Amino acid sequence: MKCNDILNNSSLDHIKKELINKELKKNIEYLEKKKLKVLDLKNDILKHSKLYADKLLKLEKRLQKKIYNTYNFFLEKYFISILPIVDSIDSSVNLLDSLHQDNSNDIYISLKNIQKNFFYLFTQYKISVIESTNIPFNPDLHQAISIDFSGKYKNNFISCIIQKGYSINNRLLRPALVSVSQIK
């Protein structure tokens, strides 16, 4: 009986081993499937993270552009509101210059200092003044309000600046009011 028990036990051990091996194979297959699934999920996450990173980069660029445009729009509005003051100061200085009086009085010196401060402010914000004469008329920069038939300049050239024009960052703030030469 002991022999039969031993044989039965060994056959039971063998059956247990087979069952354990089958279970182990099932678990290994299951683990392999889960590893593949985890790998697919990792790839999806990487793909989506790259997609979202690209979207964030595009959003950041778009926001930077909007901030830049808003800043420039503010500067334009601000400087357009200042231009009448600058024009008044320029015309006052020009009037005092044309009177040929002693230009050492306090008012003249103060106006010249204010004019220099505005010029410094304009250079800081890259505002350029359109005030050149004897150059071809450009309708993008100039607004013709009179015609000069004197013959001193070539045809369609700026003969006189009546009011200065201004541009900021190559965008026109205000066109220069000019007199344009015409040959009869």
Solvent accessible surface area in square Angstrom, and as a share of the most:
residue,aa,sasa,rsa
1,M,184,0.82
2,K,161,0.68
3,C,96,0.58
4,N,90,0.46
5,D,75,0.39
6,I,112,0.57
7,L,116,0.58
8,N,87,0.45
9,N,86,0.44
10,S,58,0.37
11,S,54,0.35
12,L,93,0.46
13,D,74,0.38
14,H,108,0.48
15,I,91,0.46
16,K,118,0.50
17,K,128,0.54
18,E,80,0.36
19,L,110,0.55
20,I,111,0.56
21,N,81,0.42
22,K,126,0.53
23,E,93,0.42
24,L,94,0.47
25,K,132,0.56
26,K,130,0.55
27,N,71,0.36
28,I,86,0.44
29,E,107,0.48
30,Y,125,0.48
31,L,100,0.50
32,E,85,0.38
33,K,138,0.58
34,K,79,0.33
35,K,125,0.53
36,L,110,0.55
37,K,117,0.50
38,V,77,0.44
39,L,99,0.49
40,D,85,0.44
41,L,97,0.48
42,K,117,0.50
43,N,83,0.43
44,D,67,0.35
45,I,115,0.58
46,L,104,0.52
47,K,137,0.58
48,H,86,0.38
49,S,56,0.36
50,K,136,0.58
51,L,87,0.43
52,Y,122,0.46
53,A,57,0.44
54,D,81,0.42
55,K,110,0.47
56,L,115,0.57
57,L,94,0.47
58,K,143,0.61
59,L,72,0.36
60,E,91,0.41
61,K,124,0.53
62,R,137,0.50
63,L,89,0.44
64,Q,105,0.46
65,K,136,0.58
66,K,121,0.51
67,I,119,0.60
68,Y,122,0.46
69,N,69,0.35
70,T,89,0.52
71,Y,111,0.42
72,N,8,0.04
73,F,120,0.50
74,F,120,0.50
75,L,8,0.04
76,E,25,0.11
77,K,118,0.50
78,Y,98,0.37
79,F,1,0.00
80,I,82,0.42
81,S,72,0.46
82,I,18,0.09
83,L,3,0.02
84,P,80,0.51
85,I,93,0.47
86,V,10,0.05
87,D,30,0.15
88,S,63,0.41
89,I,17,0.09
90,D,14,0.07
91,S,65,0.42
92,S,41,0.26
93,V,4,0.02
94,N,92,0.47
95,L,109,0.54
96,L,35,0.17
97,D,56,0.29
98,S,68,0.44
99,L,90,0.45
100,H,163,0.73
101,Q,111,0.49
102,D,109,0.57
103,N,59,0.30
104,S,67,0.43
105,N,66,0.34
106,D,114,0.59
107,I,119,0.61
108,Y,24,0.09
109,I,81,0.41
110,S,56,0.36
111,L,32,0.16
112,K,68,0.29
113,N,75,0.38
114,I,70,0.36
115,Q,44,0.19
116,K,130,0.55
117,N,100,0.51
118,F,38,0.16
119,F,127,0.53
120,Y,138,0.53
121,L,47,0.23
122,F,6,0.02
123,T,71,0.42
124,Q,105,0.47
125,Y,79,0.30
126,K,148,0.63
127,I,10,0.05
128,S,60,0.39
129,V,44,0.25
130,I,20,0.10
131,E,86,0.39
132,S,60,0.38
133,T,61,0.36
134,N,86,0.44
135,I,61,0.31
136,P,84,0.53
137,F,61,0.25
138,N,53,0.27
139,P,101,0.63
140,D,107,0.55
141,L,64,0.32
142,H,5,0.02
143,Q,90,0.40
144,A,53,0.41
145,I,90,0.46
146,S,47,0.30
147,I,103,0.52
148,D,34,0.18
149,F,110,0.46
150,S,65,0.42
151,G,54,0.52
152,K,161,0.68
153,Y,58,0.22
154,K,136,0.58
155,N,73,0.38
156,N,78,0.40
157,F,38,0.16
158,I,0,0.00
159,S,13,0.08
160,C,64,0.38
161,I,36,0.18
162,I,88,0.45
163,Q,57,0.25
164,K,56,0.24
165,G,0,0.00
166,Y,2,0.01
167,S,14,0.09
168,I,3,0.02
169,N,56,0.29
170,N,153,0.79
171,R,122,0.45
172,L,71,0.35
173,L,18,0.09
174,R,45,0.16
175,P,39,0.25
176,A,0,0.00
177,L,42,0.21
178,V,0,0.00
179,S,10,0.06
180,V,9,0.05
181,S,2,0.01
182,Q,52,0.23
183,I,110,0.56
184,K,199,0.84
